[in-house]
Amino acid sequence: MLKYALRKLLLAIPLLWGVVTLIFVLLELSPGNYADKFLNPDLPPGVREAVCAKFHCDDPAWVRYLALMGNLLRLDFGMSMDQERPVFDIILEALPNTLLLSTVTLAVIYPIGITLGTVQAVRHNSRLDAGISVTSLFFYSMPGFWLAMMLQLFVSFHLGGWIEANFSNSPLALLALPSSDRVDAVLYEYMTPFEQRIDMARHLVLPGIAMGLASAAGTARYMRSSLLEVIRQDYIRTARAKGLPERTVILRHALRNALLPIITLFGLSVPYLFSGAVLIETIFAWPGMGRLIVTAIFSQDTPLIVACFFVSTCLVVLGNLVADLAYAWADPRIRLDG
């Protein structure tokens, strides 16, 4: 398995090179560059030329490309044009926030999706199965950005405002969930460490639900279909014929094999978490990688854009590697070293 993991990581090198090259080409094809924002009649005429000279904006594309690849080989992302700070430091501030939000989202997607799908398969064709199916399709068809705004409007504004008006001095006030940012911008510094964790957890609830609810509904559909197929297999009939309790048959024999398609979904969910994070982090003002990418694109900050996509691609590769290794855990018949 170690040899397989190393081979996968080596194959990721041309993928990373291809992604960085594609991003660079797309940036070159886009009109203008970072220095063009200084074409302002209120500024001295030499400002744009000074900015171009500082960031080598007028150098030939191949010269800047070779410089970029040379920096990436040393894992040096350079300086941000817009913030004039090391790109590595900027990403180091944003990446943990996105990983935290992604972890919460995964905790919404898979426990809820697997549980609902298992219940549907066990209670196949019942009213409960039909009810969960309709609810799942409702949330699955709902755009994530629209759900995010509805959560802000109804849960944070209306429900949160009602809770604060009636239970401001009660522990129930914690249920008034904030609608934006990572922490309370005013009171966070004056909180105890425990209160700071509670405050961050409250800020995570709505963006985590907005990113994970639709995917949890889709996971439930996949889990239902997979488990229904597994429980019709001969070895499940044999386990039941031996007199094993139905709980043991489902949890110990059927569920593990039914998880294989869900593991595939896990590998595919990693790029979704970053693409979905662009909208959700912008709506909730969450200071993560998605919001950082949007800011970098609007400011045409080439080093920061390339670094964001480089880090995102690395995480996607690692996510797919974890999914492949999980295959071997779920089904020992799969040999990854072959």
N, C-alpha and C positions, 0 to 999 in steps of 0.2 A: 504493500500500500504506500510505503514511503517513496518507492521508485515511481509509482504512478503520480503522486503529488508533485514530485520534483519535475517530472516530464510535463505535467500540466503548467507548472510555473514557468518552465522554459518556453513552452509554446505561447505563453502570454506576452513574451517580449515582442514578437512581430505584431501582435494585436495592439500593444501600447504604441509602437512606432506608427502603425497605420492610423490610429485615432488621432495622435498628435499631428501627424502630417495632414490629415483631412481637415482638422480644425484650423490649422495654419493656412491651408489653401482657401477655405471658406472665408477666413478673416481677410485674406488678401483680395478676394473677389468682391468683398463688401465695399461700398463707397466710403471714401474718406479714411481718416485715421485719428488717433488720439489728439494730435496737434491741431487739428482743424477746429476744435472747440475754442481755440484762442484767436480765431479770425473774427475779431470784434473791433468795431471802430472806436470803442472806448479804451482799447489797449494800445500801447506803442506798437508800431509795425514790426519791430524786431522780436516780439515775444514768441510768435509761432516758430520763427527760425531757431531761436534759442532752445525751445522745447524739442524741435526736431533733432537738433544736434545732440541734446542731452540723451534722448531715447533712441537715436539712430533711426528715426521714422523714414528718412529719405534714402537710407541705404538700399541697395538692391535686395530683392526678396530672398535670393539664394544666400546672401551674406547673413541676413537675419535668421534664416532657417538653420543654417549651420551653427550659428551662435546659440540658437535655442536648443538644438539637439545636443550640443556640447555641454550646455548647462544642465540639461536633464540627465545626461550620463553621470554627472556629478551630484545628481539630486539637488541641484541649486536652481530654484525657480526664478531667481532674479528679484528685481524690485518692482513693486506695483507702480504703474505710471500715475494713477489717480491719487493713491494714498501716500506714495513715496515711503513705503515701508517694505521690509522683506516679505515676499509673497508667502514664504513658509510660515512666518508668524501669523499672517492673516488667516491662512487655512487652519493653522493649529488652534485658533480661537473658534472658528466656525464648525470644524469637523466634529468635535465632541457633541455639539448641540444636535447636529443631524443624526449622529449615531444614537444619541439618547432618544430622539423622536422616533427613529426607525425601530429601536428596541421596543418602545411602547406600542408602535403600530403592529409589529410582529406578535406582540402579546395580545393584541386585539384580534388579529387575523386568524391565527392557527388554533389557539384554544377554543375560541368561539366557533370557528368554522368546522373544526373536527368534531366537536361535541354535538353541534346541531346536525351535521351530516350523519353521524352515528345514530342519533335518536331517530332521524328520518328513515334510515335503512332498517333499524330494528322495528319501527312502527310503520312499516311500508303500507301505503294505501289507506292509512288511517286519517282521521280528521286532523290530527296533530301534524302528520306528514304534509298534508295539503296546506295547512296554515303556515307552516314554516317555509314551504316552497313559495307561496305567494309573497310572504314578507321578504324572503331572500331576493326574489326577482325584483321587488319594488326597490330595495336598496341597491341592488347590483346595477340597475338601469339609471340610477341617480348620478349626475355629474358630481365629481368630488368638490369642485369649486363652489357649486350651488349648495351642496350639503354644508360646506364650511360656513358659508354666509348665513344659511338658515340656523345653524347652531349658534352663531354669534348673535343673531337677531332674537331667537326665541329662548335659547337656553341661557345665554350670558346676559342679554339686555332685559328681556321681559321677566323670565324666571329669576335671574340673579337680582334684578332690581326689586322684585317682590320679596325675596328672601332677606335682602339687606334692609328693606323698609320694616319688616315685621320681626326679624330675628337677629338684629344687628349685635346684640349682646349675648347671643347664644352660640354654642358650638355649631349649630346649623348654618351659621354665616359662612362656614367653610364651603358649603355647597353652592355659594354664589361664585361661579367659575369665571375667571377673567377671559377676555376676548382677544387679547393680543399680548405680544412680548414674551420673554422667557421668565422674567421675575417682575415683582412690583418695583417699578423704577424709583419710587419715593421711599418706601418703608423697608426695602430688602436689607439695606446696610445696617438697620437698627434692630433686626431680628436676631434671635438666638439661632445657633446652627440647626436645631431641630425645626424651628419655625421656618427657616430658609428652605429646608427640604420639603416641608409641607407646601410652601408657597410655589416652589418649582413644580411639584407634582400637580397642583391645581392648574397651573398654566399648561401642563402637558395634556390634560384630559381632552379638551375640545380638538386640538390638532391631531391627536392620536386617533380619536374616533373618526374625524373627517377623512383621514388617510386610510384607516383600516376597515371601516364598516362595509364598504362595497366589496372589498377583497375578501372579507370574512364570509359574505353572502356567496360569492363565487366559489370559495373553498368548500363551503357546505354542500353546494351542488356537486362538486367533483367527488367529495368524500362519500356522499350518498350513493352516487353511481358506482364508485369503485367498491364500496363495501357490499352493495347488492350483488355485484358480480362475484365477489369472493365467497359470500355465504352460500352460494349455489354450487360451490365446488364439492367434489367427492370427499375430500379429507374433512370438510366441515360436517358433512352428513355422518361420516364415520365417528367424529368426535361426539356428535349428539347421540349416535347409536350406542356409544359406550356409557352413556348416562351422565356425561359431564354437565354441570350446570350451565344454563344459557349464558350467564355472565362470563364464565370462564371461556366458553367457546368464542364469544365475541371479542373479549379483551385480550386473551392470550393467543388465540389461533387466527382469528380473522382480521383483527385490526392492524396487526403488524404488516401483513401483506397488502392490505388496502391502502397503506400509507405511501406506497411507491409513487403513485401519481401526485400526491401532495408534496413529496420531496422535490419532484420536478417543478411544481409551482413555487416552491421556496427558492430554487435557483433562479427562476424567472422574476420573482418578486423583488430581488435586489435592485435591478435597474428601474423597476417601477417606483421603488421608494425614493430614488433620486429624481426621477422625472416628475413624480407626483409632488415631491417636496418643493419643487419650484413654485407651483401654484399655492400650495397650502402654507408654506413658510412665508410667502409674500402676503397672503390674506391675513395670517395671524401675526405678522411682523416677527416671526421666529428667526433669530440670528444664526441660521445654519448655512449649509453649502448651497441649497437651492436659491435662497435669497441672495447669497453672495454671487452666484452665477448671473442672476438677473442684473444686479448692480454692475458687475464687470462688463457685461455685454452692452448695457446702455452707455457706459463711459468709454467703451472701446479699449479697455485695459487688457492688451494682448497677453502679457505674462500671466496675469491673474486668470484669464479665461482658459488658457492652455493648461495651467496648473490644476484648475478645478476639474476639467475633464480628464486629466491624467489621473488624479486621485480617485475620481468616480469610477474610471475604468478599472483601476486596481481593485477597488472594493467589489465591483461586479465579478471580476475574475475570482476573487477569494470566495464570494458567495456561491458561485457555480462549483468551485472546488469542494466547498463544504457539502453542497448537495450531492455531488458525486460520491464523496466518502460516506455520506449518510445512506446511500443506496446499499453499500456493502454491509452496513449495520442492520438495515431493515431486512435484507434478503441475503443470507450467507451464500446462496448459490451464485451470486454475482462476484466475480473475481476481477479486481481492478488491475492486477499486475500482469494480466495476459496481453 
